[in-house]
Amino acid sequence: MVAVSARYAFQVAGACLFAIGAPTEAVAQEAPARPVLRTQNDMPRHRYLLPMTAASLLAADDGTFDAFAAKVAADVDAVLTDFDIPDHATRRRLLTTRSFYEILTGRNEQALATILAIRALEDKPDAKLTSGLREEAILRARIAAGSGAGPAFERCFAAFYREALAALPFPVVGTRLKETKSRAEIQSPGIVAGYIANEVEPAVTRDRAVTDKGADDLLWARTFNRVIAPTTTASIAALRAVIAANTVRKPNIWAAREVTLTTTDPGHPVTVAVWDSGVDVSLFPGRVFAAPVLTGAPNNGHGLSFDLESRPTTGTLRPLTAAQRVAYTAALRDFQGYNDSQAGLDSAASERLHAKLGRMTAMESAAYLEQLSFFGDYIHGTHVAGIVARGNPFVRLAVIRDTFDTRAVPAPPSDASVARRVQLYARVSEWLKANRVRVVNLSWSDSPDSYERDLEKNGLGGTVAQRKALARRYFRTARDAFRQVVIDNPDTLFVAAAGNSNTDTAFEEGYPYSLVAPNLLVISAVDQAGDETSFTSNGSNVTVSANGNLVNSYVPGGMELADSGTSMASPNVANLAAKLIALAPEMTSGQVVALIQRGATASVDGRRRNIDPKASIALLKQNKRVLLRR
């Protein structure tokens, strides 16, 4: 996952003199009502036959690629014309794909107008100011210099981009500019080629075609390689300059809100399940739940574990091979470098990472990205558990290890795999109830789109319409089974991450983040100052927010690492819920939810309510007798 329009009048010397006129306004016309697309499932699907591999198309001559891009752009325009799409994120995605076509084919004025239209659809204050800023500077430099390359273009681009960045209110946009710098330092043609190899090529290999997501990716990759990458050095220099000139850090609101319980507090043990990729339980001595052995139901000693096929297994953490253990050490260094880069730090770790990624070929980067995805999943559950357990000696961590498929070409969904998933949910539901688990953290999601992508990568599902229907059937079966877990455990509070796609939870329809239940809280992510992160999704069922920006916690083996995502925001709320229940175990899930929501503070714009553990616990102590009589 904002009120100011970013229009600039650049006053720079020489050939780069350029002024932006006021945007024209179209005269409103009566138009017939159009069908409304209210969910991701309503969106039309398109399929594009490719006469070559995705890599070959990406490197093809302009005539060949532009013919493909023109078809994609025509379909985008048809969707925008024929349908009413209330969801801003979806309209932004469509317009972004159109802008790539316009940029690639030299339609500079049209692309500028499209970028301004995208910016107008942004909902977050920082995005409202920065969306497409680099591309805008490129387009204005093209117009001013009369070319998209050469010394005159380079001078104009650098001047336009520097002046645009300098005009921004840094307290509002600083975090996003640091993230923009990080992406500019990490992305390279080799990394982009590796991404295409993992995300697009499998479908082309099996089906000789791509659908909408693959087409979007190809237009983005071509635009990056041909247009954006040549400006990388100048872009990084401009970003570093504006970040260095604004060294004041945003305030951190969370330390003042933190509550740390001690063994002298009148607390009671509370069982909290980390339903995730697995946990290194050795890092939490004295705070791990000891699960009773159930006849006929394998467990990991602290909960339940399931393998890649959703079958019961053992072990709280996925075992690594000898080669993976060696690679894990290097992966942790890379994660540290990435986090430093995201924070705007030019550290030795970030410099090593940038140099490493810059040298990679397409084949090397494809393998690297797949490995990084594996290790990102491997550390995820332990990192979440550390946040859940922070400052609470009464927490008892239960582990529901769910092994997620991180391969570039995952196993295809099937009736059998979905049936096993339904059985998994039934086993978890029974186990939660039998062990009186009071809180479950859910920093993961499943969506209809993921089923479609997995079918497409495996060349299965028939036509796009048939694939969509099949994916929908699989998804609904799994979602309904999960919903039943929440319904059947009313005394358990489920805390779910809203997602990291900067979209609306209801439009995307994924679970658990789109569900509504009295014992389910859906959480969006804010940064250290309580401002929305660039990535967080949101929606009408998101009632509170928590810190999800560079949150420090443990990874398997004991190293501490900062990580970002709604995956980190959700366990901050689970942490608060566990502390409230430890102090008053008689409370219902509804009473815990009420205390969390009542203690939260509203932002000035009313878009979010940030949790305040100190306030919620104070409310508990003030009203404990009243609460427990209800």
Salt bridges, closest charged atoms under 4 A:
ASP62 OD1 - ARG222 NH2 2.94
ASP62 OD1 - ARG226 NH1 3.20
ASP77 OD1 - ARG98 NE 2.88
GLU122 OE1 - ARG92 NE 3.49
ASP123 OD1 - HIS88 ND1 2.84
ASP123 OD2 - ARG92 NH1 3.64
ASP126 OD2 - ARG176 NE 3.09
GLU136 OE1 - ARG119 NH2 2.75
GLU136 OE2 - ARG140 NE 3.05
GLU185 OE2 - LYS181 NZ 3.07
GLU185 OE2 - ARG240 NH2 3.02
GLU185 OE1 - HIS354 NE2 3.41
GLU199 OE1 - LYS457 NZ 3.10
ASP207 OD2 - ARG47 NE 3.20
ASP207 OD2 - ARG467 NH2 3.91
ASP212 OD1 - HIS46 ND1 2.83
ASP216 OD2 - ARG93 NH1 2.79
ASP217 OD2 - LYS213 NZ 2.92
GLU258 OE2 - ARG390 NE 2.77
GLU258 OE2 - LYS579 NZ 3.85
ASP276 OD1 - HIS380 ND1 2.75
GLU309 OE1 - ARG311 NE 2.95
ASP334 OD2 - LYS356 NZ 2.74
ASP346 OD1 - LYS181 NZ 2.78
ASP346 OD1 - ARG240 NH2 3.68
GLU351 OE2 - ARG240 NH2 3.50
ASP402 OD2 - ARG421 NH2 2.56
ASP405 OD2 - ARG407 NH2 2.81
ASP415 OD1 - ARG473 NH1 2.99
ASP449 OD2 - ARG453 NH1 2.16
GLU452 OE2 - ARG45 NH2 2.48
ASP480 OD1 - ARG479 NH2 3.17
ASP480 OD1 - ARG483 NH1 3.04
GLU509 OE1 - ARG472 NH1 2.81
ASP527 OD2 - LYS250 NZ 2.60
ASP531 OD2 - LYS250 NZ 2.77
ASP531 OD1 - ARG608 NH2 3.31
GLU532 OE1 - ARG607 NE 2.78
ASP605 OD1 - ARG608 NH1 3.36
